[in-house]
Amino acid sequence: MIVRRTKEGQELRGIRRSEDGFSVLMTDASGKLVRIDKRNLSDQRTELTWLMSADHGQRLSAAEIQSLVAYLRAQNGLLGMAVFACLLRVPASC
């Protein structure tokens, strides 16, 4: 997760979608796509934060978890494996 602070003191948290020399496009915690002009940033950092809820074991049934794990394994891509590792709480993967 990236954290960007504007010169006005506003803190924005989310997932970086793209970045160029002039702006950053990110999805905030509510799912809204936000474009930030880099000239208006005072600070930026990356935090190791779990994006999956800590109580997913209580929110999902055993069958739902098995289905999710099967789906992620079938993806055969880095994204699927990264999400799978996060589900298993492997910190370096999130």
C-alpha positions, 0 to 999 in steps of 0.5 A, spaced: 500 500 500 502 506 498 501 513 502 501 519 499 501 526 503 499 532 499 503 539 501 496 541 504 497 535 509 492 530 506 494 523 507 491 518 501 492 511 502 491 506 496 494 501 491 498 504 485 495 503 479 500 507 474 505 513 475 509 517 470 513 523 471 507 528 472 502 524 476 500 518 480 494 514 479 491 510 485 485 506 487 483 509 494 481 504 500 473 506 498 475 503 491 475 510 488 480 512 482 484 518 484 490 522 480 495 526 484 499 531 481 506 529 483 508 537 484 502 537 490 506 531 494 510 533 500 511 525 502 510 518 499 512 511 502 510 504 501 507 500 507 506 493 508 499 492 510 494 487 509 489 488 504 485 482 506 481 483 513 484 479 519 477 476 520 476 472 513 476 466 517 470 468 520 467 471 514 468 466 509 465 459 510 470 453 509 467 451 502 468 459 500 475 459 502 477 452 499 473 455 493 478 461 493 484 458 494 482 453 488 481 459 484 487 463 486 492 456 484 488 456 477 491 463 476 498 461 474 500 468 475 504 472 480 497 476 482 494 470 484 500 467 487 501 474 491 493 474 493 494 467 495 500 468 499 497 474 503 491 470 504 496 465 508 499 471 511 506 471 508 508 478 509 513 479 504 508 477 498 503 483 500 
